[in-house]
Amino acid sequence: MSKNAVKEKKTSKKTKTKKEELVPIFIMGKKYEVPPSLTIQKAMEYAGYQLVRGCGCRGGICGACGTVYRFPNSYRIEVGLACQTVVEPNMYITQIPFFPANKATYNIEKLEPTGSTVMALYPEIFKCVGCGTCTRSCPMDIDVMEYISLAIRGDIAGAAELSFDCVMCGLCAARCPAEEAQYNIGILTRRLYGRHIASKAKHLEKAVKAVKNTQVEKGLKKLMKMDLTSLRKVYNEREIEPDMAEEFWEPEDKKYIVVE
Amino acid sequence: MAYTPELKKLIKIVEKTRPERVEKKKRGEEFKAMSLKEREDILKYHPDFKEEGRSEIKVGPNRGYRIAEEMVSLLHAKSRVDPALIDLSNPDYETDVLIIGGGGAGTAAALMAREQKVKVLIATKLRHGDANTMMAEGGIQAAIKNEKDSPYYHYLDALGGGHFKNDPGLVYTLVNEAPEVMAWLEKLGAMFTKYDDGRLKALHGGGTSRKRMHYAGDITGAEIMRTIRDEARNYPNDIKVLEFSPAVELILNDKGACAGAVLYNLETEEYIIVKAKATVMSTGGSGRLHIQEFMTTNHYGATGDGLIMGYRAGVPIKFLHTVQYHPTGVVFPEQAEGLLITEKFRAAGANVLNIDGEQFVYEREPRDVEASTFIRECTVRKKGIPTPTGMFGVWLDSPMIDLLKGEGTVRREFPGKWILFHRYGIDITREPMLVYPTLHYQNGGLEINNKGETVVPGFIVGGEVSGGLHGENRLMGNSLLDVMVYGRIAGLTAANYAKKKFKDGKMTLGHVAKYHKALKDAGVKVGNRIAPMILPDYSNPEVREKQLTTRYLGTLR
């Protein structure tokens, strides 16, 4: 395979970075010079940290690498995921890989999808002062305060939809003066929505019942014993649902379709 | 990190060919799909077929098997700790079911085991939920629309994708359990994308004959993982979770059954003994081994640990000679390199294009075929798009999707990727993405039957670390299904074993000493190689030169 197809997995294996090209960042107050194209995560590794906490999927979805940072001469506190945020000169960084947060336990089956449910499980939600710190602390650009206020108002569907992108990094909980764990409230609303509000997929129940249908079973058992040549033939001849077909397309060959 | 002027110029070419390509799509005209023979021919461009990247396993049940040298190097390594140093007489934890790995399969196993009223301990390397499951995007397959689909067709699709080498019994169970899994997830409250009447929306994946890929936005794996993790957290007395405590060795007993595991507390560096009546291995994949130096979509902890521990205990491995490269990994910007761009983009209508803005492959070939054509287009036909870092890629024309399905579709259906690129100054509703194959999935692994059992009694395996289900190539949407089906099965089998079949015995690490001896007898030069790897080495050589008194054991300080 040509060199072009392959990429060095370690950025530090590249040609030794010239001093002039490096930029200063401050990891928990200590200055390190790093290449300007690195993400905070890779910059920490470049600086010599071996990440155990604060590193997970490295792809922006698991929430392990919540990071807060500032710049000199600015009081503003910024947030980001270390794996997705590129360093800027003079960033003052720390990670918050863990924050003790309240999680209620519940049986989702027995709950009503209402504001009262949320408030009973997370009464601290009443302490919300509407400061918006949670929204400003969210590295996924979610309007956290809004989904909390929707939850309080009993708009569980609204809270579920608005909180959907949440990676549960915990930065909101770390900074909330009302000591809420917004992300735990979020997952509660999403599960309440999925379980009790969203319309049920009626075809699922039918599909579960249709498993082990005799005709399909016979077909499957036949395939399981089939020789390779015949199997390839059956595979090649199988009907393909067209890409642009409407939802209620039906195949011509219904031999192994369970018709009610 | 927004597109460079050179790349913006090349994007103009894509914009020129787009209107006609959109019309073609609307008419249902696709690039010609490959015949089975053509699929086989193109595979010679696939990285699996590079003999130089392979070496031969010299010990154990699969002696003589030639697989990726990165994996062999770990199989030919010593245990992290000298077994003679470990005191097994006083376990730190005793439980009914020990689950090694807290991803989709492990958490599903925990929930099912708990329902059987056994005590569960999950030992996980990083945070509970930090796993490849969290990163899966496109969807989960299930034949649940009876008017047009059935497990029969699902089975056929899986076999075709796997080059007909899949274990028939494993696939049979997978496709038949799929409807139950979807019903279970819906009941737990997972927010799958639905029509207003509740009908689950579905798309095609590579190699599917029916649209049965169900999804939750473009973060299906995250939605499933968040949901089942939350459920597991609702039972803190029944399901205990030890985070940052990877297993480093299985413990057997004098009856040859699995008796638990040795864990390593990553923070205190202590070795911890867990005694368990049944053990589930669900350690996931091995993308962080960076096979053939490919970038990877996998999470930080995907270092194939379970393979090593299982193999040392005598469990054979299957289909590790093939590794799945996801065709569309991010190649620009550099900071997001290797990240997964879900197949769902292609399922939703986006074309794959070369530097001339033209199609060169049917977008829905199975992954190994698709990846091979991208590699050929860039390295042989030289029609790839060059990036500032010297890598090449091909275009994935996401703006087409809004033109085909209505404005706002991309933002609605792909919120995860929209925000990821948005942070880098790229609007994927207006500009195409640049992609190239990235190391993605371990097609094979430890051998199991359709109850998740292995040749070692009391040692049950489920999820990506197992082998046989996907044959030589996994279809999109069958991995999330795999972890749910075989995770649940592993939990049930383990619970049943713990309750009915377990017989106490004397714990031993003799198999590890035997393995070390076998390495010696086979003339393997182990050197200071250690396995399992636990975390990949991303250290800076300039820093290491100054670490005068630091000791590294394998990759860990």
Contacts between the chains, C-beta under 8 A, distances in Angstrom:
chain1	res1	chain2	res2	distance
A	1	B	47	6.5
A	1	B	50	6.5
A	1	B	292	7.2
A	1	B	375	7.0
A	1	B	379	6.4
A	2	B	379	4.4
A	3	B	390	7.9
A	4	B	378	6.6
A	4	B	379	6.4
A	4	B	384	7.5
A	4	B	390	6.6
A	4	B	391	6.4
A	4	B	392	4.9
A	5	B	375	6.0
A	5	B	378	6.5
A	5	B	379	5.4
A	5	B	391	7.8
A	5	B	392	7.0
A	5	B	436	7.4
A	5	B	437	8.0
A	6	B	292	6.7
A	6	B	293	4.9
A	6	B	294	6.7
A	7	B	293	7.1
A	7	B	294	7.5
A	7	B	295	5.3
A	7	B	337	6.7
A	7	B	338	7.9
A	7	B	389	7.3
A	7	B	391	5.5
A	8	B	293	6.9
A	9	B	290	4.5
A	9	B	293	5.9
A	9	B	295	6.7
A	9	B	536	7.9
A	9	B	538	7.9
A	10	B	537	7.8
A	10	B	538	5.9
A	12	B	538	7.8
A	12	B	539	7.5
A	12	B	540	4.1
A	12	B	541	6.1
A	12	B	542	7.0
A	13	B	541	7.4
A	16	B	542	7.3
A	37	B	334	6.3
A	37	B	335	6.9
A	38	B	335	7.5
A	39	B	335	5.1
A	42	B	335	7.9
A	42	B	538	7.6
A	45	B	538	4.7
A	45	B	539	7.0
A	45	B	540	6.7
A	46	B	540	5.1
A	46	B	543	7.9
A	47	B	540	7.5
A	47	B	543	7.4
A	48	B	539	7.5
A	48	B	540	6.2
A	48	B	543	3.8
A	48	B	547	7.8
A	50	B	535	7.6
A	50	B	538	8.0
A	50	B	539	6.6
A	50	B	556	7.4
A	50	B	557	5.2
A	51	B	300	7.5
A	51	B	538	8.0
A	52	B	244	6.7
A	52	B	266	5.2
A	52	B	267	7.0
A	52	B	535	7.4
A	53	B	244	7.3
A	53	B	267	8.0
A	55	B	126	7.5
A	55	B	300	5.1
A	56	B	126	5.6
A	56	B	127	6.2
A	56	B	130	3.9
A	56	B	134	7.6
A	56	B	299	5.9
A	56	B	300	5.9
A	56	B	301	8.0
A	57	B	130	6.5
A	57	B	134	5.8
A	57	B	135	5.0
A	57	B	299	4.2
A	57	B	300	7.0
A	58	B	299	6.6
A	58	B	300	5.6
A	59	B	135	5.5
A	59	B	297	7.2
A	59	B	299	7.4
A	59	B	339	5.0
A	59	B	340	7.1
A	60	B	339	7.8
A	60	B	416	7.5
A	60	B	420	5.5
A	61	B	134	5.8
A	61	B	135	5.7
A	61	B	219	6.5
A	61	B	222	5.2
A	61	B	416	6.5
A	62	B	127	7.3
A	62	B	129	6.7
A	62	B	130	5.1
A	62	B	134	4.7
A	62	B	135	7.2
A	62	B	222	7.9
A	62	B	299	6.8
A	64	B	126	6.7
A	64	B	127	5.6
A	64	B	130	5.7
A	84	B	335	7.5
A	84	B	336	7.5
A	84	B	420	6.7
A	84	B	423	5.9
A	85	B	423	7.6
A	86	B	1	6.7
A	86	B	335	5.7
A	86	B	424	8.0
A	103	B	233	5.9
A	105	B	233	7.2
A	105	B	234	4.6
A	105	B	235	7.4
A	105	B	236	6.7
A	106	B	234	6.1
A	107	B	234	7.2
A	108	B	188	6.8
A	108	B	189	5.6
A	108	B	231	7.3
A	108	B	234	7.8
A	109	B	187	7.8
A	140	B	419	6.6
A	141	B	419	6.4
A	160	B	191	6.6
A	164	B	191	6.9
A	164	B	217	6.6
A	164	B	415	7.2
A	165	B	219	7.6
A	165	B	415	5.5
A	165	B	416	7.1
A	165	B	419	7.0
A	167	B	222	7.4
A	168	B	226	6.7
A	187	B	226	5.9
A	187	B	227	7.7
A	187	B	230	5.0
A	188	B	230	7.9
A	190	B	189	6.8
A	190	B	191	5.7
A	190	B	226	7.7
A	190	B	227	7.8
A	191	B	188	6.9
A	191	B	189	3.2
A	191	B	190	7.9
A	191	B	227	6.3
A	191	B	230	6.4
A	192	B	189	6.7
A	193	B	189	7.2
A	193	B	191	6.3
A	194	B	186	7.0
A	194	B	188	7.5
A	194	B	189	3.6
A	194	B	190	5.3
A	194	B	191	4.5
A	194	B	192	7.6
A	194	B	227	7.4
A	195	B	186	7.9
A	195	B	187	6.6
A	195	B	188	7.1
A	195	B	189	3.8
A	196	B	189	7.9
A	198	B	191	6.9
A	198	B	194	6.2
A	198	B	198	6.7
A	199	B	194	6.6
A	199	B	196	6.9
A	199	B	197	5.7
A	199	B	198	2.9
A	200	B	186	7.2
A	200	B	198	5.0
A	201	B	144	7.6
A	201	B	182	7.7
A	201	B	186	6.2
A	201	B	192	7.8
A	201	B	194	6.6
A	201	B	198	5.0
A	201	B	199	5.9
A	201	B	200	4.9
A	202	B	197	8.0
A	202	B	198	6.4
A	202	B	199	7.6
A	203	B	144	6.0
A	203	B	145	5.8
A	203	B	146	6.7
A	203	B	199	6.3
A	203	B	200	7.6
A	204	B	144	5.6
A	204	B	179	6.6
A	204	B	182	5.8
A	204	B	183	5.0
A	204	B	186	6.4
A	204	B	200	7.4
A	205	B	183	7.1
A	206	B	146	5.7
A	207	B	142	7.6
A	207	B	143	7.1
A	207	B	144	3.8
A	207	B	145	7.3
A	207	B	146	5.9
A	207	B	179	4.0
A	207	B	182	7.7
A	208	B	179	4.5
A	208	B	180	5.5
A	208	B	183	5.4
A	210	B	146	5.5
A	210	B	150	7.3
A	210	B	179	7.5
A	211	B	151	6.8
A	211	B	176	5.2
A	211	B	177	8.0
A	211	B	179	5.7
A	211	B	180	7.3
A	212	B	176	6.9
A	213	B	150	7.5
A	216	B	150	5.0
A	216	B	151	6.0
A	216	B	152	5.2
A	219	B	152	4.5
A	220	B	151	6.5
A	220	B	152	5.7
A	220	B	155	5.8
A	220	B	172	5.9
A	220	B	175	7.7
A	220	B	176	7.9
A	223	B	152	7.2
A	223	B	155	5.9
A	223	B	156	6.5
A	223	B	159	7.4
A	223	B	168	7.6
A	224	B	168	4.0
A	224	B	169	7.4
A	224	B	172	6.1
A	225	B	168	7.9
A	228	B	164	5.8
A	231	B	159	6.6
A	231	B	164	5.7
A	232	B	36	6.0
A	232	B	164	6.9
A	234	B	156	6.7
A	235	B	36	7.6
A	235	B	156	5.8
A	235	B	159	6.9
A	235	B	160	4.6
A	235	B	164	7.8
A	236	B	35	7.8
A	236	B	36	6.5
A	238	B	153	6.7
A	238	B	156	5.8
A	238	B	157	8.0
A	238	B	209	5.0
A	239	B	209	6.6
A	240	B	209	5.0
A	241	B	148	6.6
A	241	B	204	7.1
A	241	B	209	6.6
A	241	B	210	4.9
A	241	B	211	5.5
A	242	B	28	6.0
A	243	B	25	7.9
A	243	B	28	7.1
A	243	B	30	7.0
A	243	B	204	6.2
A	243	B	347	8.0
A	243	B	349	7.4
A	243	B	364	7.7
A	244	B	25	7.3
A	244	B	26	7.1
A	244	B	28	5.3
A	245	B	211	7.8
A	247	B	195	7.6
A	247	B	199	7.5
A	248	B	147	7.2
A	249	B	148	6.2
A	250	B	147	5.6
A	250	B	148	5.3
A	251	B	148	5.7
A	251	B	210	8.0
A	256	B	150	5.1
A	256	B	152	3.8
A	256	B	153	6.9
A	257	B	146	6.8
A	257	B	147	7.0
A	257	B	148	6.8
A	257	B	149	7.4
A	257	B	150	5.7
A	258	B	146	5.0
A	258	B	150	5.9
A	259	B	146	7.7
A	259	B	147	7.8
A	260	B	146	7.3
